[in-house]
Structures are given as structure tokens and as C-alpha cells.
Amino acid sequence: MGFKSTIMNGMLAKARVLAQLEALIDIQRISINVQFKNAIYLPTQVCFNVKLSQQKTTFNLMNSEQRVTHLSGVILPILNRMN
């Protein structure tokens, strides 16, 4: 996944991560918590790492050398609750 610009806004990076996750999980019923770490200066290549689990999915976006974390997060399913 690569982007072209000068600097990428953190919310745009989060949106791109969700777009990538949409192919893997149902993003309609999730809660996402993202921690913004370092700016993404563009043009650059980034690595999207994801660890899928039914209880929680973790992910991070790192530079191509996997030395700098740009953002990290966790996704939890929203459970159906009956009152």
C-alpha cells in the first residue's frame, strides 16, 4: 500500500487502514481505537500489518523498513446485547 502526497493526515491513514480491513472483516459492527504515532511523509511505502482474532484484531502501519510505527490500533467487535 503506497500513497503519493507531501504528508498524510492521520485520519486519512486511518481511513485507508479501514478500507484495507474491509476486505478481511465486517467493519459495520466494530469499535476501533487508533493511536497516531509518527507522521507519514510522502512519497513513501508503508507496511500494513494485521493480526486477526475473533476477540480483537490488532494492526499497525509502519515504514517499509519496519522501524517506525506511524499508527497502531485495535478493533473489537460490537456484540449484540439483548435487554
Secondary structure, DSSP 8 states (H G I E B T S, - for coil): -EE-SSEE-HHHHHHHHHHHHTTTS-GGGEEEEEEE-S-EESSEEEEEEEE--SS-EEEEEEETTS--EEEEEEEEE------
